[in-house]
């Protein structure tokens, strides 16, 4: 029986086209800038996002850390959402390794950060305070898409207050597909952008950090400092090229499957709002005492989920519409046994 893994879109496995591209990849030493496949991937990403340059890195966490350390110095500060990945889920790397202080701000129900609160959080020019240098936004944020007009207002605020603007776009292409827009319509508002290849796009490893040539050159230096220089990395970059050229449009299938899942779960009594599903994530709330029972029940039937009071279910290229129907059916069996 096939295992259906809804814990994250990071569990995707490389498709046959990726494996073939990896096996045939032309390689060189990327630390010397001599890996032709890495160079092609970086040029492709920069072109798609409308930036001057891009840098292939090991992970989204490393990409965000490089961005913060490039934009900020020791004793500086970045503002991010209270539930933003670069603040909550990256081990405090900016503070530990970069000496950069985070300033979290509450995230609104629609995934945005109230820009009035952001403005209030910016520190005055006073030696008592860290110097606020950077605003970080995340798109998608828990599956929610940031509106383009909001991004424009955030850009205006950043310029008026002398801040750089970074996008944690781990799922940038999910946002673009949901908006029916080109990725560069989102990224045009930002000074730097991080994009993950190993989530819905299906590559096994890697992220890209995109920005101006000067920014990327400085980030490349910090990548080396952090031990992120890879040698014959074209083997990995080849999968990233397939991800960007073949797997963006198909993200719409994941979004459709997420809505199908939400509607099915709602129909059998789960606390889930199908109207809130914008991309590939479904969130449902269940009493804490039932979480372990549901997790075990599903696991015993080949379905993997994760969460506590709030469970996140993530659709991806390895989950079909038939798999969604199976999940809904098994969840219905769980309810009938209560």
Phi, psi and omega in degrees: 000133180294136172277130177256113186254108181254013183291325182191161172276004174283349184274359181301148177251148182299137180283168180304323179296322177294316181298320179294317179296321179295318181295328184261004188297135171280132187231163174204194180267108185292331179298329174273001182074022189251011178270111186293329181286321174299316180298322178294318179299314182296319179293320178299313181296316180299320179294318181292327184262356177073030178250167181285330186206168178212158182228124178278125183229172189287328189202166174296323178298315178294321181297314178296319179297317177299319180298313182296317182289336177279321180282332190237154173249178179298135182087358175272179186219145170239147178257135179210166177294149180303327179254013180295144181299319184290346176261312191267330193240020182236031170068015182066027187302321182298321179284317184291315188257335184250351183065028182252127184274132173274146172235098182282148177229142181303142176268134180282163182304333180271005178093352178276169168250130179301118185291338173294319178292324177298312180300321180291334182278345180291127185283146174289162179282090188208134183297349177288341191243154166295153180272117180286119185241338195214140170246127179249127173247160181231130183214110008279158177246107186052043177083356181265142185263131177281128181296149181296324180291330175294318179298322178296320179291324177295321178297318179297315179300314181300317180294316181297328184257008175073030180257148166279158183233118181247141176249119165279092181258047179311318178244041180306316185288333171299317179296316181297316179296319179296324180279346187067035185237163171284148181303325183292340175293334175276312189285342179303338184276352192244155174277333178209153184217134172253132180231131181266133177267342191257017173257242184297337180284346166087002178288154183285333186208145162115152173223170178232136174249122188240146179177202178290165179299317180295318179298313182294325177298318178291320178296326178297321177297314179293327175301318179295316180301322182276005178079022184263007177289125180250151184269261182280064187280357178302333177300322177278321182297329180300321177294324178296324177296316176298319180302315184282331184268337187238343191246004181285307184299326184288353175301335177300329177295319178296320179295317178297320179293325177295317177296320177300318179295314181298316180295320179294316180293321178297324183292339180255009171108003177286150178278086180214141181252103181302329181294340181275352183277112182255329183229241189248022181236137175238129178247134177225146181251131175224156178302138183306325183290346180260348185299310182296321179296317179294315180301315180293317180301314180290317181301319180295343180248018172081025179235125184252129176226168180215150177138174178241255178292329180241116184259131177257124176249126187240124176270155183197183189295340180267008178240121182262171176296326176295323176297320179299316179297323177295318179299314181298319179297316180293321177297324175297320176300321179298314180297320183291342180271350181290000000 
